[in-house]
Amino acid sequence: MDFTPTRQAGLARLAAFLPVAGRRYAETRNADDGPAEEGRGNVSQLSPWLHAGLIGDREVLEAVVAAHGPRAAEKFVAEVFWRIYFKGYLEQRPAIWCDYRSDLESALALLAGNGGLRTAYAEATEGRTGIEAFDVWAHELQDTGYLHNHARMWFASIWIFTLKLDWRLGADFFLRHLIDADAASNTLSWRWVAGLHTKGKHYLARAENIARYTAGRSGGALAAEGLAEEAEPLSETQDYPRRPLDLPPPVTAADLTAPFALLLHDEAAHHASLALPASPALVIGASRAAARSPGTTSEPARAFAHAAVAGGMAEAAAAYGCPAVAWHEGEPLAPLLEAAGIARVALPFLPTGWTRDALSPDLAALDRQDRLVTILSDLDRATWPLAKAGFFGVAKAIDGLLAEAGITGAG
Ligand SMILES: Cc1cc2nc3c(=O)[nH]c(=O)nc-3n(C[C@H](O)[C@H](O)[C@H](O)COP(=O)(O)OP(=O)(O)OC[C@H]3O[C@@H](n4cnc5c(N)ncnc54)[C@H](O)[C@@H]3O)c2cc1C
């Protein structure tokens, strides 16, 4: 699969996948048929473009519902809402992300001081555990920057319950290599597999299941011998009470009358889905892809994120007829704004995660001066308040959310 970090490539992938996105997706999406040059046939592989904001959740939903109608597209639509749900959930419990980051530091320190653990970790990440399926996925992740959803679930389950490695080390391994690495989907999915997201309900990988859904791979079904057949879900002492959402109001032209800059970042690299009510006088691009981990981000993952922002800046500058400038790490933002006479900055919402961690300290001063105008999509604004507990709260509202967003499939 060619993950070219441009909006055009994301739209081309969406167009190629569209015929499959209805009932065929619902019937075949569980199969992990392995990587193919032209992309897997049964799943969209749109996640890298969606995470980077090169294409938007809304336009993907619109295209799929228009092609198949809301009923036949139901399964695919629900998956896109999982992405929005996880974002909204983490937004209401940001301490999960903070604790993940500090516990990861502790897990890495433990690893550094324990030879036995280091060996087990090296065997897992280098694909040398002797569990064929796990080893194949460890290589596939590092070679391609992508894993099928089921493979991610099985891999995480084997990591936690069979290899008994710390889940934070596994989540970090994913973040460093996934081209679609996403703080909300990744952290909360690892917690879901572990039995921490839905307390006491964990996911145990089974060899028969793996063989069944990998039977279509070119080398045949993957074996997974010696998996833990029983295991207790993980537990934790801390609780994560829900914090009320404090969402920005919809942005109007009146908010952007003075010369303003549009700030594109790793989760909003393109202007097309932002529905800006006025044209910026400057486009600023900030990529902080390496902030996802204290370790080294893989070159494909880093390159995708950087090129997505660089390309997005160039396209926005051309569309608005204004200059574009890169805001590099460690560089103060104020001189860039002063040089261009910029009063305000339009900021696509920075969700909880490393992009916010990396950018918000520098943006805090602007915020205090009331010079930040935050843009949040209508779909996120409507969905996030429903992401209070389990996915069910969102799932049962999907029809209404689509109708409210005007995504009806008619015309
Ligand atoms: C342990 C683990 C870690 C994960 N880490 C990430 C991550 O870092 N980034 C990421 O984008 N997804 C992550 N996922 C979710 C899911 O595996 C991927 O979104 C999906 O496999 C991407 O492939 P696709 O685009 O072909 O999905 P499709 O099946 O074609 O689905 C369409 C879109 O819906 C969204 N989606 C689908 N399934 C899920 C899901 N279970 N949770 C959230 N969103 C979903 C994605 O944006 C995806 O592009 C993780 C899942 C697990 C179990």
The ligand as an SDF file (V2000), in Angstrom:
LIG
                    3D

 53 58  0  0  0  0  0  0  0  0999 V2000
   -4.3860   -1.9850   19.9040 C   0  0  0  0  0  0  0  0  0  0  0  0
   -4.9630   -1.0720   18.8590 C   0  0  0  0  0  0  0  0  0  0  0  0
   -4.3100    0.1050   18.5190 C   0  0  0  0  0  0  0  0  0  0  0  0
   -4.8650    0.9780   17.5730 C   0  0  0  0  0  0  0  0  0  0  0  0
   -4.1820    2.1400   17.2670 N   0  0  0  0  0  0  0  0  0  0  0  0
   -4.7260    2.9990   16.3550 C   0  0  0  0  0  0  0  0  0  0  0  0
   -4.0560    4.2050   16.0300 C   0  0  0  0  0  0  0  0  0  0  0  0
   -3.0020    4.5500   16.5670 O   0  0  0  0  0  0  0  0  0  0  0  0
   -4.6200    5.0070   15.0720 N   0  0  0  0  0  0  0  0  0  0  0  0
   -5.8020    4.6930   14.4680 C   0  0  0  0  0  0  0  0  0  0  0  0
   -6.2660    5.4530   13.6170 O   0  0  0  0  0  0  0  0  0  0  0  0
   -6.4710    3.5730   14.8050 N   0  0  0  0  0  0  0  0  0  0  0  0
   -5.9700    2.7100   15.7050 C   0  0  0  0  0  0  0  0  0  0  0  0
   -6.6390    1.5640   16.0190 N   0  0  0  0  0  0  0  0  0  0  0  0
   -7.9910    1.3500   15.4560 C   0  0  0  0  0  0  0  0  0  0  0  0
   -8.0490    0.5540   14.1470 C   0  0  0  0  0  0  0  0  0  0  0  0
   -7.2990   -0.6110   14.2410 O   0  0  0  0  0  0  0  0  0  0  0  0
   -7.5560    1.3550   12.9420 C   0  0  0  0  0  0  0  0  0  0  0  0
   -8.1860    2.6180   12.9010 O   0  0  0  0  0  0  0  0  0  0  0  0
   -7.9020    0.6360   11.6360 C   0  0  0  0  0  0  0  0  0  0  0  0
   -7.3450   -0.6490   11.6370 O   0  0  0  0  0  0  0  0  0  0  0  0
   -7.3710    1.4290   10.4590 C   0  0  0  0  0  0  0  0  0  0  0  0
   -7.5080    0.6950    9.2850 O   0  0  0  0  0  0  0  0  0  0  0  0
   -8.5410    1.1290    8.1690 P   0  0  0  0  0  0  0  0  0  0  0  0
   -8.3610    2.5500    7.8260 O   0  0  0  0  0  0  0  0  0  0  0  0
   -8.3980    0.1450    7.0560 O   0  0  0  0  0  0  0  0  0  0  0  0
   -9.9230    0.9020    8.8920 O   0  0  0  0  0  0  0  0  0  0  0  0
  -11.3900    0.6770    8.3030 P   0  0  0  0  0  0  0  0  0  0  0  0
  -11.8470   -0.6440    8.8040 O   0  0  0  0  0  0  0  0  0  0  0  0
  -11.4330    0.8820    6.8490 O   0  0  0  0  0  0  0  0  0  0  0  0
  -12.2430    1.7890    9.0580 O   0  0  0  0  0  0  0  0  0  0  0  0
  -12.4280    3.1210    8.5480 C   0  0  0  0  0  0  0  0  0  0  0  0
  -11.9030    4.1550    9.5280 C   0  0  0  0  0  0  0  0  0  0  0  0
  -12.6080    4.0680   10.7680 O   0  0  0  0  0  0  0  0  0  0  0  0
  -11.7130    4.2950   11.8600 C   0  0  0  0  0  0  0  0  0  0  0  0
  -11.6340    3.0710   12.6710 N   0  0  0  0  0  0  0  0  0  0  0  0
  -11.8170    1.7940   12.2490 C   0  0  0  0  0  0  0  0  0  0  0  0
  -11.7400    0.9260   13.2910 N   0  0  0  0  0  0  0  0  0  0  0  0
  -11.4940    1.6780   14.3800 C   0  0  0  0  0  0  0  0  0  0  0  0
  -11.3070    1.3720   15.7590 C   0  0  0  0  0  0  0  0  0  0  0  0
  -11.3860    0.1190   16.2250 N   0  0  0  0  0  0  0  0  0  0  0  0
  -11.0480    2.3880   16.6080 N   0  0  0  0  0  0  0  0  0  0  0  0
  -10.9820    3.6720   16.1750 C   0  0  0  0  0  0  0  0  0  0  0  0
  -11.1620    4.0200   14.8860 N   0  0  0  0  0  0  0  0  0  0  0  0
  -11.4220    3.0350   13.9930 C   0  0  0  0  0  0  0  0  0  0  0  0
  -10.3470    4.6070   11.2630 C   0  0  0  0  0  0  0  0  0  0  0  0
  -10.1880    5.9980   11.1840 O   0  0  0  0  0  0  0  0  0  0  0  0
  -10.4400    3.9750    9.8820 C   0  0  0  0  0  0  0  0  0  0  0  0
   -9.5890    4.5750    8.9420 O   0  0  0  0  0  0  0  0  0  0  0  0
   -6.1040    0.6650   16.9660 C   0  0  0  0  0  0  0  0  0  0  0  0
   -6.7540   -0.5330   17.3100 C   0  0  0  0  0  0  0  0  0  0  0  0
   -6.1930   -1.3920   18.2380 C   0  0  0  0  0  0  0  0  0  0  0  0
   -6.9240   -2.6610   18.5810 C   0  0  0  0  0  0  0  0  0  0  0  0
  1  2  1  0
  2  3  1  0
  2 52  2  0
  3  4  2  0
  4  5  1  0
  4 50  1  0
  5  6  2  0
  6  7  1  0
  6 13  1  0
  7  8  2  0
  7  9  1  0
  9 10  1  0
 10 11  2  0
 10 12  1  0
 12 13  2  0
 13 14  1  0
 14 15  1  0
 14 50  1  0
 15 16  1  0
 16 17  1  0
 16 18  1  0
 18 19  1  0
 18 20  1  0
 20 21  1  0
 20 22  1  0
 22 23  1  0
 23 24  1  0
 24 25  2  0
 24 26  1  0
 24 27  1  0
 27 28  1  0
 28 29  2  0
 28 30  1  0
 28 31  1  0
 31 32  1  0
 32 33  1  0
 33 34  1  0
 33 48  1  0
 34 35  1  0
 35 36  1  0
 35 46  1  0
 36 37  1  0
 36 45  1  0
 37 38  2  0
 38 39  1  0
 39 40  1  0
 39 45  2  0
 40 41  1  0
 40 42  2  0
 42 43  1  0
 43 44  2  0
 44 45  1  0
 46 47  1  0
 46 48  1  0
 48 49  1  0
 50 51  2  0
 51 52  1  0
 52 53  1  0
M  END
$$$$
